């Protein structure tokens, strides 16, 4: 079976931006592009005419989306899928056969941010493969790929994925390790400077270990290190404001655990100022 990049479309500006990214990603990876439109309902049992009307509208939208994708990358192989499922379900199911899922994201209201009510978050949380979230109107502006790392073993795989993307795009890679110990700050204040120095040296080792082998694998890639004593999500979002792409990891792997992104990835997906690639190690 051919490798596939999947993108969901719905005729909105945000899904149009996602379609452009998906076409470019599929071409760069030499993958096929699968464009998915989810109707969210099946009417045939009650009203066959209504079902036919929904299908016709879906086919028209997919036809337009195919033309748009081919204008961006004329040599693409494009497949079109109409799903009766809700969009989040359809894209999550499609992720089982994909190398990448691309989904657009519009600005969220306050209630949606609290309850993670966006389609993008649903797909990222449930996907079986990496997901590229493209906020509306971010396009392909910005420069550099930013990736966040922590002390987990999974970080090495996330950094490797970010390095591959940066090398392919011809952009610099900035590897960020931010840490914050609110309880220690509250209890110790500024009294134990020596303690802070010891902690920082340990965090510096974490950052160095996450970069092991990248120089040999990507000799032409410029790699910047960024070590900062700050809340990780805040540090990453600040650096992402001028970036082409932000890469983060997803905590869960199987079943219910797969639905748990972790607080940093959750915050970044909801507030992303640039496209975000969420990698499932």
C-alpha positions in Angstrom: 0.0 0.0 0.0 1.3 3.5 -0.9 2.3 5.9 1.8 -0.3 8.6 2.4 -0.6 12.1 3.8 -4.2 12.7 4.9 -5.8 16.1 5.1 -9.3 17.0 6.2 -11.2 19.7 4.3 -14.5 21.5 4.9 -14.4 24.5 2.6 -13.1 27.0 5.2 -10.1 29.2 5.1 -8.3 27.1 7.8 -8.9 23.9 5.9 -7.6 25.5 2.7 -4.3 26.5 4.5 -4.1 22.9 5.7 -4.6 21.6 2.2 -1.6 23.6 0.9 0.6 22.3 3.6 -0.6 18.7 3.1 0.1 18.9 -0.7 3.6 20.2 -0.1 4.3 17.6 2.6 3.0 14.7 0.4 5.2 15.9 -2.5 8.3 16.3 -0.3 7.8 12.8 1.1 6.9 11.2 -2.3 3.6 10.1 -0.7 0.1 10.1 -2.1 -2.4 12.7 -0.8 -5.7 11.6 0.6 -8.3 14.4 0.9 -11.1 13.5 3.4 -14.5 15.2 3.7 -16.6 14.1 6.7 -20.4 14.6 6.3 -21.0 13.8 10.0 -24.3 12.0 9.3 -26.0 9.3 7.2 -29.5 10.2 6.1 -30.3 7.3 3.7 -32.5 5.4 6.2 -34.7 8.5 6.6 -34.3 10.5 3.5 -32.4 9.1 0.5 -32.7 12.3 -1.4 -31.1 14.2 1.4 -28.2 11.7 1.5 -27.7 12.1 -2.3 -27.6 15.9 -1.9 -25.0 15.7 0.9 -22.9 13.3 -1.3 -23.1 15.6 -4.3 -22.0 18.6 -2.2 -19.1 16.6 -0.8 -18.0 15.5 -4.2 -18.0 19.1 -5.5 -16.0 20.2 -2.5 -13.5 17.4 -2.9 -13.2 18.2 -6.6 -12.3 21.8 -5.9 -9.9 20.7 -3.2 -8.2 18.3 -5.6 -7.7 21.1 -8.2 -6.3 23.4 -5.4 -3.8 20.7 -4.3 -2.7 20.0 -7.9 -2.1 23.7 -8.5 0.3 23.6 -5.6 2.0 20.3 -6.5 1.0 19.2 -10.1 2.6 15.7 -9.9 0.7 14.5 -6.8 -1.4 11.4 -6.8 -4.6 12.4 -5.1 -7.3 10.2 -3.6 -10.6 11.5 -2.3 -12.6 10.0 0.6 -16.2 10.9 1.8 -16.8 9.7 5.3 -20.2 9.6 7.1 -18.5 10.0 10.4 -17.9 13.2 12.4 -14.7 15.0 11.2 -12.6 14.1 14.3 -13.6 10.5 14.1 -13.0 10.3 10.3 -9.5 11.8 10.5 -8.5 9.7 13.6 -9.6 6.5 11.7 -7.7 7.7 8.6 -4.5 8.1 10.7 -4.3 4.3 11.0 -3.3 4.1 7.4 -1.4 7.4 7.1 2.2 8.7 7.6 0.9 12.1 8.5 -2.5 13.8 9.1 -2.9 17.5 8.4 -5.7 19.5 10.0 -6.6 23.2 10.0 -7.2 25.2 13.1 -9.2 28.4 13.6 -8.9 30.7 16.6 -10.7 29.3 19.6 -13.1 31.0 22.0 -12.5 31.0 25.8 -14.8 28.1 26.4 -13.3 26.0 23.6 -9.8 26.7 25.0 -10.8 25.5 28.4 -12.4 22.3 27.1 -10.1 21.7 24.1 -13.1 21.7 21.9 -11.3 22.1 18.6 -11.2 19.6 15.8 -7.4 19.9 15.7 -7.2 18.9 19.4 -9.5 15.9 18.9 -7.3 14.6 16.0 -4.0 15.2 17.7 -5.2 13.4 20.9 -6.5 10.3 19.1 -4.2 10.0 16.1 -2.1 6.9 15.4 0.5 8.9 13.5 2.1 12.4 13.6 -0.4 15.3 13.1 0.4 18.7 11.6 -1.9 21.4 13.0 -2.0 24.5 10.7 -3.6 27.6 12.4 -5.6 29.8 10.1 -3.6 32.4 8.0 -0.2 31.2 9.2 0.7 30.0 5.7 4.3 29.1 5.1 5.8 32.3 6.6 8.4 32.3 9.4 11.8 30.8 9.5 13.3 27.9 11.4 12.1 24.8 13.1 11.7 24.8 16.9 11.4 21.6 19.0 10.9 21.2 22.7 12.6 18.5 24.7 12.4 17.2 28.2 14.1 14.4 30.2 12.0 11.6 28.7 13.4 8.9 26.4 10.8 9.9 23.9 12.4 13.3 23.4 15.2 11.8 21.4 12.8 10.6 18.8 11.0 13.9 18.7 14.2 15.8 18.2 15.2 13.4 15.4 11.9 14.0 13.7 12.3 17.8 14.0 15.8 17.6 12.6 14.6 15.6 9.6 12.0 18.3 8.9 14.4 21.2 9.3 17.0 19.5 7.1 14.3 18.9 4.4 13.0 22.4 4.6 16.5 23.9 4.6 15.9 25.8 7.9 17.8 26.1 11.1 16.8 23.9 14.0 16.3 25.4 17.5 16.2 22.8 20.3 14.6 24.1 23.4 14.8 22.7 26.9 12.8 24.8 29.5 12.2 23.8 33.0 10.4 25.2 36.0 10.2 24.1 39.6 7.4 26.2 41.1 7.5 24.5 44.5 11.2 24.9 44.8 11.0 28.6 43.8 8.2 29.2 46.3 10.0 27.5 49.2 13.6 28.4 48.6 13.3 31.8 46.9 16.7 33.1 45.9 18.4 31.7 49.0 20.2 28.8 47.4 22.0 30.0 44.3 24.3 26.9 44.5 21.2 24.7 44.2 20.1 26.5 41.1 23.5 26.0 39.5 23.4 22.3 40.2 19.9 22.0 38.7 20.9 24.1 35.6 23.9 21.9 35.0 21.7 18.8 35.1 19.2 20.4 32.6 22.1 21.3 30.3 23.0 17.6 30.2 19.5 16.7 29.3 19.6 19.1 26.4 23.0 17.8 25.2 21.8 14.2 25.3 18.8 15.0 23.2 21.2 16.2 20.4 23.4 13.1 20.3 24.3 12.1 16.8 22.4 14.8 15.0 25.6 16.5 13.7 26.8 13.3 12.1 23.4 12.6 10.6 22.7 16.1 9.3 26.2 17.7 8.7 24.7 20.8 6.9 22.0 21.5 9.5 22.5 24.5 11.8 21.4 23.6 15.3 20.8 26.1 18.0 20.5 25.2 21.7 18.2 27.1 24.0 18.2 26.4 27.7 15.9 28.5 29.8 14.4 28.5 33.4 10.8 29.1 32.4 7.5 27.3 31.9 8.1 25.1 28.9 4.9 26.0 27.0 5.5 29.7 27.4 9.1 29.4 26.2 8.1 27.4 23.1 5.2 29.6 22.2 7.4 32.7 22.3 10.0 31.2 20.0 7.3 29.8 17.7 6.0 33.3 16.9 8.6 33.7 14.2 9.1 30.1 13.3 8.1 28.1 10.3 7.3 25.0 12.3 7.1 24.0 16.0 7.6 20.3 16.9 6.4 18.7 20.2 5.9 15.2 21.4 2.7 13.5 22.6 2.7 11.5 25.8 0.2 8.7 25.2 0.7 5.6 23.2 -2.1 3.1 23.5 -5.9 3.1 24.3 -7.0 5.7 26.7 -3.4 6.7 27.4 -3.1 7.8 23.7 -5.7 10.5 24.4 -3.4 12.2 26.9 -1.2 14.8 25.3 0.3 16.2 28.4 -0.1 19.8 29.6 2.7 21.3 27.4 1.5 19.8 24.1 -2.1 20.6 25.1 -1.3 24.3 25.6 0.7 24.6 22.4 -2.0 23.0 20.2 -4.6 25.3 21.6 -2.5 28.5 21.3 -0.1 27.8 18.5 1.0 30.9 16.5 2.5 28.8 13.7 2.0 25.3 12.3 2.7 22.6 14.9 3.8 19.0 14.3 2.8 16.7 17.1 4.9 13.5 17.0 3.9 10.3 18.7 7.2 8.5 19.4 
